[in-house]
Amino acid sequence: MVQPVNRPKRALVLAHEPQGTSALVGERLAQRGYDVHEHVVTADLDRPNDAAPFPDLADYDMLVPMGSVRSLTNTGEIDTWIFDELNMVRAAHARGTPMLGVCFGGQLLAAALGGSVEQAPEPEIGWYEIREPDGSFNGAHNPLGPGPWFQWHHDRFTPPPEAAVLAVNENAVQLFRLGRCVGTQFHPEVTYDHVESFLTGADDEYLAEHGLNRQTLLEGIRHHEDRNARQCFALVDWFLDEVARS
């Protein structure tokens, strides 16, 4: 496809539900000159297999798969679209398209490129620090710092064999890089409004089962919001300057 000389670079965000937009990640990409297109894969939480057709990857310079309430350990409820998305990731990787996958998006990158996804030994919901693969916090591998970073996941990924593991915690690999691809298990993009939107898909019974309540989660994001915006922007800058340009 021949592009206009002065066309801004375009980032395709795959928001698997309306609650899962790119938020701070998309905001920083726009600040860095990207035209950010948010594609909502499924519009109704009660109809996970009713999906909108994916845009043509050839029209974009970057792919950003975001989180989801769905699981790659249960592809049966999303089989009208998940295999197409896995193939899109493989095609993007083959052509050298930069990809930043967040939570479910990171799991998607791992599964598509030779790794795997499984149920985590315990869910992580809230703010967690991450560390170097050797257990330290010295920054030799993890370029993003310990956080804490926001988490909301029940699954975890094993990165592809060729990937560099950059950060972990006691429950999961948290950050990996493979060429021009980066996958996170945490959610760098969150804002108060974003977490409030997440909570529309979580009933009180679910929250109580995990020892949580809405007010505590919202107070947590209010406490961390300013710092998290800075560290999210630093993540996007690192991705654009060190990974996407490699």
Secondary structure as UniProt FT lines:
FT   TURN            5..6
FT   STRAND          10..15
FT   TURN            18..19
FT   HELIX           23..31
FT   TURN            32..33
FT   STRAND          35..40
FT   TURN            45..46
FT   TURN            48..49
FT   HELIX           57..59
FT   STRAND          62..65
FT   TURN            72..73
FT   HELIX           75..78
FT   TURN            79..81
FT   HELIX           82..94
FT   TURN            95..96
FT   STRAND          99..102
FT   HELIX           104..112
FT   TURN            113..114
FT   STRAND          116..128
FT   TURN            133..134
FT   TURN            143..144
FT   STRAND          149..158
FT   TURN            161..162
FT   STRAND          164..168
FT   STRAND          173..178
FT   TURN            179..180
FT   STRAND          181..184
FT   TURN            188..189
FT   HELIX           192..198
FT   HELIX           199..201
FT   HELIX           204..209
FT   TURN            210..211
FT   HELIX           214..238
FT   HELIX           239..243
FT   TURN            244..245
//
